[in-house]
């Protein structure tokens, strides 16, 4: 399997996700919050130290932790009404 930027992928990535709740923003607009966490392993993309150094990339570790905190807000029209 090859991803759109050309890295050969040998592993799948399954993030841990969590629904954090529904709330109101500063202007009383409804917001929903989510969190996603995953860890990428360099070996899962067939990257070795030798390949990375030949391209001038200095790698520090074998893994990268990615954390996303996401807020979803319903868009509004100019008059303040929600977009249908």
Jmol script that loads the backbone (N, CA, C; Angstrom):
load data "model"
ATOM      1  N   UNK A   1       0.842  -1.183   0.000  1.00  0.00           N
ATOM      2  CA  UNK A   1       0.000   0.000   0.000  1.00  0.00           C
ATOM      3  C   UNK A   1       0.881   1.238   0.000  1.00  0.00           C
ATOM      4  N   UNK A   2       0.536   2.241  -0.811  1.00  0.00           N
ATOM      5  CA  UNK A   2       1.285   3.493  -0.873  1.00  0.00           C
ATOM      6  C   UNK A   2       0.316   4.636  -0.607  1.00  0.00           C
ATOM      7  N   UNK A   3       0.724   5.563   0.262  1.00  0.00           N
ATOM      8  CA  UNK A   3      -0.146   6.704   0.564  1.00  0.00           C
ATOM      9  C   UNK A   3       0.047   7.796  -0.490  1.00  0.00           C
ATOM     10  N   UNK A   4      -0.758   8.879  -0.462  1.00  0.00           N
ATOM     11  CA  UNK A   4      -0.686   9.915  -1.500  1.00  0.00           C
ATOM     12  C   UNK A   4       0.661  10.623  -1.611  1.00  0.00           C
ATOM     13  N   UNK A   5       1.463  10.667  -0.541  1.00  0.00           N
ATOM     14  CA  UNK A   5       2.756  11.344  -0.636  1.00  0.00           C
ATOM     15  C   UNK A   5       3.889  10.377  -0.949  1.00  0.00           C
ATOM     16  N   UNK A   6       3.579   9.117  -1.189  1.00  0.00           N
ATOM     17  CA  UNK A   6       4.571   8.172  -1.655  1.00  0.00           C
ATOM     18  C   UNK A   6       5.284   7.360  -0.594  1.00  0.00           C
ATOM     19  N   UNK A   7       4.859   7.420   0.663  1.00  0.00           N
ATOM     20  CA  UNK A   7       5.479   6.584   1.689  1.00  0.00           C
ATOM     21  C   UNK A   7       4.870   5.191   1.650  1.00  0.00           C
ATOM     22  N   UNK A   8       5.684   4.163   1.500  1.00  0.00           N
ATOM     23  CA  UNK A   8       5.120   2.811   1.510  1.00  0.00           C
ATOM     24  C   UNK A   8       4.663   2.436   2.919  1.00  0.00           C
ATOM     25  N   UNK A   9       3.383   2.154   3.074  1.00  0.00           N
ATOM     26  CA  UNK A   9       2.842   1.829   4.396  1.00  0.00           C
ATOM     27  C   UNK A   9       2.778   0.325   4.580  1.00  0.00           C
ATOM     28  N   UNK A  10       3.314  -0.142   5.696  1.00  0.00           N
ATOM     29  CA  UNK A  10       3.272  -1.555   6.026  1.00  0.00           C
ATOM     30  C   UNK A  10       2.391  -1.814   7.233  1.00  0.00           C
ATOM     31  N   UNK A  11       1.776  -0.776   7.757  1.00  0.00           N
ATOM     32  CA  UNK A  11       0.942  -0.921   8.954  1.00  0.00           C
ATOM     33  C   UNK A  11      -0.260  -0.003   8.835  1.00  0.00           C
ATOM     34  N   UNK A  12      -1.320  -0.352   9.539  1.00  0.00           N
ATOM     35  CA  UNK A  12      -2.486   0.523   9.590  1.00  0.00           C
ATOM     36  C   UNK A  12      -2.425   1.354  10.856  1.00  0.00           C
ATOM     37  N   UNK A  13      -3.077   2.500  10.828  1.00  0.00           N
ATOM     38  CA  UNK A  13      -3.095   3.404  11.976  1.00  0.00           C
ATOM     39  C   UNK A  13      -4.533   3.477  12.475  1.00  0.00           C
ATOM     40  N   UNK A  14      -4.746   3.081  13.711  1.00  0.00           N
ATOM     41  CA  UNK A  14      -6.068   3.112  14.336  1.00  0.00           C
ATOM     42  C   UNK A  14      -6.008   4.058  15.531  1.00  0.00           C
ATOM     43  N   UNK A  15      -6.510   5.293  15.397  1.00  0.00           N
ATOM     44  CA  UNK A  15      -6.449   6.215  16.529  1.00  0.00           C
ATOM     45  C   UNK A  15      -7.460   5.855  17.620  1.00  0.00           C
ATOM     46  N   UNK A  16      -7.087   6.145  18.849  1.00  0.00           N
ATOM     47  CA  UNK A  16      -8.031   6.053  19.965  1.00  0.00           C
ATOM     48  C   UNK A  16      -8.834   7.351  19.943  1.00  0.00           C
ATOM     49  N   UNK A  17     -10.155   7.236  19.909  1.00  0.00           N
ATOM     50  CA  UNK A  17     -10.992   8.430  19.840  1.00  0.00           C
ATOM     51  C   UNK A  17     -11.915   8.498  21.043  1.00  0.00           C
ATOM     52  N   UNK A  18     -12.284   9.718  21.404  1.00  0.00           N
ATOM     53  CA  UNK A  18     -13.192   9.909  22.534  1.00  0.00           C
ATOM     54  C   UNK A  18     -14.102  11.103  22.260  1.00  0.00           C
ATOM     55  N   UNK A  19     -15.380  10.941  22.583  1.00  0.00           N
ATOM     56  CA  UNK A  19     -16.352  12.032  22.532  1.00  0.00           C
ATOM     57  C   UNK A  19     -16.275  12.725  23.876  1.00  0.00           C
ATOM     58  N   UNK A  20     -15.981  14.027  23.883  1.00  0.00           N
ATOM     59  CA  UNK A  20     -15.795  14.751  25.136  1.00  0.00           C
ATOM     60  C   UNK A  20     -17.022  15.523  25.592  1.00  0.00           C
ATOM     61  N   UNK A  21     -18.012  15.664  24.724  1.00  0.00           N
ATOM     62  CA  UNK A  21     -19.245  16.299  25.158  1.00  0.00           C
ATOM     63  C   UNK A  21     -19.716  17.428  24.267  1.00  0.00           C
ATOM     64  N   UNK A  22     -20.880  17.942  24.626  1.00  0.00           N
ATOM     65  CA  UNK A  22     -21.546  19.025  23.921  1.00  0.00           C
ATOM     66  C   UNK A  22     -21.592  20.229  24.849  1.00  0.00           C
ATOM     67  N   UNK A  23     -21.323  21.402  24.309  1.00  0.00           N
ATOM     68  CA  UNK A  23     -21.354  22.604  25.133  1.00  0.00           C
ATOM     69  C   UNK A  23     -21.692  23.814  24.293  1.00  0.00           C
ATOM     70  N   UNK A  24     -21.637  24.977  24.913  1.00  0.00           N
ATOM     71  CA  UNK A  24     -21.936  26.231  24.227  1.00  0.00           C
ATOM     72  C   UNK A  24     -20.688  27.097  24.215  1.00  0.00           C
ATOM     73  N   UNK A  25     -20.466  27.779  23.082  1.00  0.00           N
ATOM     74  CA  UNK A  25     -19.334  28.685  22.956  1.00  0.00           C
ATOM     75  C   UNK A  25     -19.626  30.028  23.595  1.00  0.00           C
ATOM     76  N   UNK A  26     -18.733  30.996  23.368  1.00  0.00           N
ATOM     77  CA  UNK A  26     -18.873  32.323  23.970  1.00  0.00           C
ATOM     78  C   UNK A  26     -20.092  33.076  23.457  1.00  0.00           C
ATOM     79  N   UNK A  27     -20.544  32.729  22.249  1.00  0.00           N
ATOM     80  CA  UNK A  27     -21.726  33.385  21.694  1.00  0.00           C
ATOM     81  C   UNK A  27     -22.925  32.440  21.719  1.00  0.00           C
ATOM     82  N   UNK A  28     -22.898  31.485  22.614  1.00  0.00           N
ATOM     83  CA  UNK A  28     -23.959  30.491  22.810  1.00  0.00           C
ATOM     84  C   UNK A  28     -24.149  29.542  21.631  1.00  0.00           C
ATOM     85  N   UNK A  29     -23.161  29.473  20.735  1.00  0.00           N
ATOM     86  CA  UNK A  29     -23.256  28.538  19.618  1.00  0.00           C
ATOM     87  C   UNK A  29     -22.936  27.123  20.119  1.00  0.00           C
ATOM     88  N   UNK A  30     -23.653  26.128  19.614  1.00  0.00           N
ATOM     89  CA  UNK A  30     -23.381  24.762  20.068  1.00  0.00           C
ATOM     90  C   UNK A  30     -22.029  24.263  19.557  1.00  0.00           C
ATOM     91  N   UNK A  31     -21.310  23.562  20.416  1.00  0.00           N
ATOM     92  CA  UNK A  31     -20.002  22.984  20.079  1.00  0.00           C
ATOM     93  C   UNK A  31     -19.959  21.546  20.556  1.00  0.00           C
ATOM     94  N   UNK A  32     -19.282  20.714  19.793  1.00  0.00           N
ATOM     95  CA  UNK A  32     -19.061  19.322  20.170  1.00  0.00           C
ATOM     96  C   UNK A  32     -17.547  19.116  20.213  1.00  0.00           C
ATOM     97  N   UNK A  33     -17.060  18.421  21.221  1.00  0.00           N
ATOM     98  CA  UNK A  33     -15.623  18.211  21.372  1.00  0.00           C
ATOM     99  C   UNK A  33     -15.270  16.730  21.262  1.00  0.00           C
ATOM    100  N   UNK A  34     -14.150  16.469  20.592  1.00  0.00           N
ATOM    101  CA  UNK A  34     -13.620  15.122  20.418  1.00  0.00           C
ATOM    102  C   UNK A  34     -12.123  15.145  20.653  1.00  0.00           C
ATOM    103  N   UNK A  35     -11.556  13.989  20.928  1.00  0.00           N
ATOM    104  CA  UNK A  35     -10.109  13.843  21.060  1.00  0.00           C
ATOM    105  C   UNK A  35      -9.696  12.580  20.328  1.00  0.00           C
ATOM    106  N   UNK A  36      -8.579  12.642  19.616  1.00  0.00           N
ATOM    107  CA  UNK A  36      -8.030  11.478  18.924  1.00  0.00           C
ATOM    108  C   UNK A  36      -6.538  11.410  19.224  1.00  0.00           C
ATOM    109  N   UNK A  37      -6.060  10.216  19.535  1.00  0.00           N
ATOM    110  CA  UNK A  37      -4.648  10.004  19.856  1.00  0.00           C
ATOM    111  C   UNK A  37      -4.168   8.768  19.109  1.00  0.00           C
ATOM    112  N   UNK A  38      -2.989   8.868  18.517  1.00  0.00           N
ATOM    113  CA  UNK A  38      -2.385   7.707  17.878  1.00  0.00           C
ATOM    114  C   UNK A  38      -0.877   7.834  17.933  1.00  0.00           C
ATOM    115  N   UNK A  39      -0.204   6.765  17.620  1.00  0.00           N
ATOM    116  CA  UNK A  39       1.251   6.745  17.592  1.00  0.00           C
ATOM    117  C   UNK A  39       1.690   6.117  16.282  1.00  0.00           C
ATOM    118  N   UNK A  40       2.584   6.794  15.576  1.00  0.00           N
ATOM    119  CA  UNK A  40       3.127   6.273  14.324  1.00  0.00           C
ATOM    120  C   UNK A  40       4.513   5.713  14.591  1.00  0.00           C
ATOM    121  N   UNK A  41       4.786   4.564  14.025  1.00  0.00           N
ATOM    122  CA  UNK A  41       6.098   3.929  14.150  1.00  0.00           C
ATOM    123  C   UNK A  41       6.818   4.041  12.817  1.00  0.00           C
ATOM    124  N   UNK A  42       8.042   4.522  12.856  1.00  0.00           N
ATOM    125  CA  UNK A  42       8.829   4.716  11.638  1.00  0.00           C
ATOM    126  C   UNK A  42       8.912   3.435  10.815  1.00  0.00           C
ATOM    127  N   UNK A  43       9.015   2.302  11.473  1.00  0.00           N
ATOM    128  CA  UNK A  43       9.114   1.034  10.769  1.00  0.00           C
ATOM    129  C   UNK A  43       7.850   0.728   9.965  1.00  0.00           C
ATOM    130  N   UNK A  44       6.709   1.243  10.390  1.00  0.00           N
ATOM    131  CA  UNK A  44       5.463   1.030   9.685  1.00  0.00           C
ATOM    132  C   UNK A  44       5.409   1.729   8.335  1.00  0.00           C
ATOM    133  N   UNK A  45       6.325   2.674   8.116  1.00  0.00           N
ATOM    134  CA  UNK A  45       6.395   3.376   6.844  1.00  0.00           C
ATOM    135  C   UNK A  45       7.646   2.978   6.066  1.00  0.00           C
ATOM    136  N   UNK A  46       8.269   1.866   6.459  1.00  0.00           N
ATOM    137  CA  UNK A  46       9.462   1.338   5.792  1.00  0.00           C
ATOM    138  C   UNK A  46      10.600   2.362   5.763  1.00  0.00           C
ATOM    139  N   UNK A  47      10.708   3.174   6.821  1.00  0.00           N
ATOM    140  CA  UNK A  47      11.796   4.146   6.913  1.00  0.00           C
ATOM    141  C   UNK A  47      12.865   3.622   7.854  1.00  0.00           C
ATOM    142  N   UNK A  48      14.086   3.575   7.388  1.00  0.00           N
ATOM    143  CA  UNK A  48      15.209   3.151   8.229  1.00  0.00           C
ATOM    144  C   UNK A  48      16.123   4.357   8.443  1.00  0.00           C
ATOM    145  N   UNK A  49      17.047   4.215   9.378  1.00  0.00           N
ATOM    146  CA  UNK A  49      17.994   5.296   9.636  1.00  0.00           C
ATOM    147  C   UNK A  49      18.773   5.627   8.372  1.00  0.00           C
ATOM    148  N   UNK A  50      19.185   4.605   7.618  1.00  0.00           N
ATOM    149  CA  UNK A  50      19.989   4.846   6.425  1.00  0.00           C
ATOM    150  C   UNK A  50      19.208   5.645   5.373  1.00  0.00           C
ATOM    151  N   UNK A  51      17.937   5.283   5.146  1.00  0.00           N
ATOM    152  CA  UNK A  51      17.126   6.004   4.156  1.00  0.00           C
ATOM    153  C   UNK A  51      16.922   7.456   4.578  1.00  0.00           C
ATOM    154  N   UNK A  52      16.716   7.679   5.874  1.00  0.00           N
ATOM    155  CA  UNK A  52      16.446   9.037   6.340  1.00  0.00           C
ATOM    156  C   UNK A  52      17.697   9.909   6.251  1.00  0.00           C
ATOM    157  N   UNK A  53      18.851   9.361   6.602  1.00  0.00           N
ATOM    158  CA  UNK A  53      20.074  10.151   6.543  1.00  0.00           C
ATOM    159  C   UNK A  53      20.478  10.466   5.108  1.00  0.00           C
ATOM    160  N   UNK A  54      20.196   9.577   4.158  1.00  0.00           N
ATOM    161  CA  UNK A  54      20.543   9.857   2.765  1.00  0.00           C
ATOM    162  C   UNK A  54      19.725  11.017   2.211  1.00  0.00           C
ATOM    163  N   UNK A  55      18.563  11.279   2.796  1.00  0.00           N
ATOM    164  CA  UNK A  55      17.731  12.407   2.365  1.00  0.00           C
ATOM    165  C   UNK A  55      17.947  13.643   3.239  1.00  0.00           C
ATOM    166  N   UNK A  56      18.907  13.574   4.158  1.00  0.00           N
ATOM    167  CA  UNK A  56      19.217  14.718   4.993  1.00  0.00           C
ATOM    168  C   UNK A  56      18.258  14.936   6.145  1.00  0.00           C
ATOM    169  N   UNK A  57      17.511  13.891   6.524  1.00  0.00           N
ATOM    170  CA  UNK A  57      16.554  14.011   7.620  1.00  0.00           C
ATOM    171  C   UNK A  57      17.163  13.380   8.865  1.00  0.00           C
ATOM    172  N   UNK A  58      17.317  14.159   9.920  1.00  0.00           N
ATOM    173  CA  UNK A  58      17.821  13.636  11.180  1.00  0.00           C
ATOM    174  C   UNK A  58      16.638  13.224  12.036  1.00  0.00           C
ATOM    175  N   UNK A  59      16.514  11.943  12.310  1.00  0.00           N
ATOM    176  CA  UNK A  59      15.401  11.432  13.111  1.00  0.00           C
ATOM    177  C   UNK A  59      15.867  11.228  14.547  1.00  0.00           C
ATOM    178  N   UNK A  60      15.005  11.510  15.480  1.00  0.00           N
ATOM    179  CA  UNK A  60      15.347  11.373  16.891  1.00  0.00           C
ATOM    180  C   UNK A  60      14.881  10.030  17.442  1.00  0.00           C
ATOM    181  N   UNK A  61      13.646   9.659  17.199  1.00  0.00           N
ATOM    182  CA  UNK A  61      13.117   8.428  17.770  1.00  0.00           C
ATOM    183  C   UNK A  61      12.402   7.581  16.744  1.00  0.00           C
ATOM    184  N   UNK A  62      11.966   6.420  17.196  1.00  0.00           N
ATOM    185  CA  UNK A  62      11.290   5.475  16.312  1.00  0.00           C
ATOM    186  C   UNK A  62       9.786   5.720  16.248  1.00  0.00           C
ATOM    187  N   UNK A  63       9.247   6.544  17.150  1.00  0.00           N
ATOM    188  CA  UNK A  63       7.801   6.772  17.168  1.00  0.00           C
ATOM    189  C   UNK A  63       7.475   8.259  17.234  1.00  0.00           C
ATOM    190  N   UNK A  64       6.284   8.590  16.749  1.00  0.00           N
ATOM    191  CA  UNK A  64       5.746   9.952  16.842  1.00  0.00           C
ATOM    192  C   UNK A  64       4.346   9.824  17.419  1.00  0.00           C
ATOM    193  N   UNK A  65       4.047  10.564  18.471  1.00  0.00           N
ATOM    194  CA  UNK A  65       2.713  10.565  19.070  1.00  0.00           C
ATOM    195  C   UNK A  65       1.941  11.762  18.532  1.00  0.00           C
ATOM    196  N   UNK A  66       0.725  11.508  18.055  1.00  0.00           N
ATOM    197  CA  UNK A  66      -0.115  12.561  17.497  1.00  0.00           C
ATOM    198  C   UNK A  66      -1.381  12.664  18.346  1.00  0.00           C
ATOM    199  N   UNK A  67      -1.675  13.866  18.828  1.00  0.00           N
ATOM    200  CA  UNK A  67      -2.882  14.119  19.614  1.00  0.00           C
ATOM    201  C   UNK A  67      -3.672  15.235  18.945  1.00  0.00           C
ATOM    202  N   UNK A  68      -4.963  14.986  18.698  1.00  0.00           N
ATOM    203  CA  UNK A  68      -5.843  15.985  18.107  1.00  0.00           C
ATOM    204  C   UNK A  68      -6.962  16.310  19.087  1.00  0.00           C
ATOM    205  N   UNK A  69      -7.127  17.585  19.400  1.00  0.00           N
ATOM    206  CA  UNK A  69      -8.274  18.067  20.156  1.00  0.00           C
ATOM    207  C   UNK A  69      -9.143  18.814  19.157  1.00  0.00           C
ATOM    208  N   UNK A  70     -10.368  18.345  18.954  1.00  0.00           N
ATOM    209  CA  UNK A  70     -11.220  18.844  17.883  1.00  0.00           C
ATOM    210  C   UNK A  70     -12.499  19.432  18.462  1.00  0.00           C
ATOM    211  N   UNK A  71     -12.853  20.629  17.992  1.00  0.00           N
ATOM    212  CA  UNK A  71     -14.144  21.234  18.318  1.00  0.00           C
ATOM    213  C   UNK A  71     -14.897  21.447  17.025  1.00  0.00           C
ATOM    214  N   UNK A  72     -16.144  21.018  16.989  1.00  0.00           N
ATOM    215  CA  UNK A  72     -16.990  21.180  15.821  1.00  0.00           C
ATOM    216  C   UNK A  72     -18.046  22.221  16.161  1.00  0.00           C
ATOM    217  N   UNK A  73     -18.142  23.257  15.294  1.00  0.00           N
ATOM    218  CA  UNK A  73     -19.093  24.343  15.511  1.00  0.00           C
ATOM    219  C   UNK A  73     -19.980  24.453  14.275  1.00  0.00           C
ATOM    220  N   UNK A  74     -21.281  24.529  14.489  1.00  0.00           N
ATOM    221  CA  UNK A  74     -22.218  24.698  13.402  1.00  0.00           C
ATOM    222  C   UNK A  74     -22.025  26.073  12.785  1.00  0.00           C
ATOM    223  N   UNK A  75     -21.824  26.123  11.467  1.00  0.00           N
ATOM    224  CA  UNK A  75     -21.621  27.395  10.778  1.00  0.00           C
ATOM    225  C   UNK A  75     -22.905  28.207  10.787  1.00  0.00           C
ATOM    226  N   UNK A  76     -22.772  29.530  10.754  1.00  0.00           N
ATOM    227  CA  UNK A  76     -23.930  30.430  10.740  1.00  0.00           C
ATOM    228  C   UNK A  76     -23.899  31.308   9.516  1.00  0.00           C
ATOM    229  N   UNK A  77     -25.079  31.730   9.072  1.00  0.00           N
ATOM    230  CA  UNK A  77     -25.168  32.676   7.961  1.00  0.00           C
ATOM    231  C   UNK A  77     -24.929  34.076   8.490  1.00  0.00           C
ATOM    232  N   UNK A  78     -24.868  35.069   7.595  1.00  0.00           N
ATOM    233  CA  UNK A  78     -24.613  36.453   8.002  1.00  0.00           C
ATOM    234  C   UNK A  78     -25.669  36.973   8.972  1.00  0.00           C
ATOM    235  N   UNK A  79     -26.916  36.469   8.858  1.00  0.00           N
ATOM    236  CA  UNK A  79     -27.978  36.940   9.762  1.00  0.00           C
ATOM    237  C   UNK A  79     -28.007  36.165  11.076  1.00  0.00           C
ATOM    238  N   UNK A  80     -27.034  35.251  11.261  1.00  0.00           N
ATOM    239  CA  UNK A  80     -26.974  34.484  12.490  1.00  0.00           C
ATOM    240  C   UNK A  80     -27.714  33.175  12.468  1.00  0.00           C
ATOM    241  N   UNK A  81     -28.496  32.929  11.410  1.00  0.00           N
ATOM    242  CA  UNK A  81     -29.243  31.668  11.315  1.00  0.00           C
ATOM    243  C   UNK A  81     -28.303  30.541  10.921  1.00  0.00           C
ATOM    244  N   UNK A  82     -28.526  29.312  11.426  1.00  0.00           N
ATOM    245  CA  UNK A  82     -27.671  28.185  11.049  1.00  0.00           C
ATOM    246  C   UNK A  82     -27.730  27.911   9.551  1.00  0.00           C
ATOM    247  N   UNK A  83     -26.641  27.440   8.990  1.00  0.00           N
ATOM    248  CA  UNK A  83     -26.595  27.063   7.586  1.00  0.00           C
ATOM    249  C   UNK A  83     -27.375  25.776   7.420  1.00  0.00           C
ATOM    250  N   UNK A  84     -28.301  25.721   6.435  1.00  0.00           N
ATOM    251  CA  UNK A  84     -29.114  24.501   6.284  1.00  0.00           C
ATOM    252  C   UNK A  84     -28.281  23.326   5.812  1.00  0.00           C
TER     253      UNK A  84
END
end "model"
wireframe off; spacefill off
backbone 0.3
color backbone group
